[in-house]
């Protein structure tokens, strides 16, 4: 006869997925005013504000696209969303025009 050990297996209760009401993402409206545009040079300049921050930007949309934002304080918050906005709408923006877009972050 073989000696069979009595093994006690621990049975853990199945974990059910916990469903929480997803908290809405925070949103901040960014406001843009175009101050200068040069199609020949491929430059668009303006001011952008979001929350308590205000920046000046220069968007070069010909050849090597580049976005320069000043001052540097808070620049990391606005650089990507502003770049996406300008990439999409640069040819429709006009000097003196006021525009806005929503950022999914709290400034």
Order of alpha helices (4+ residues) and beta strands (2+ residues): beta-beta-beta-beta-alpha-beta
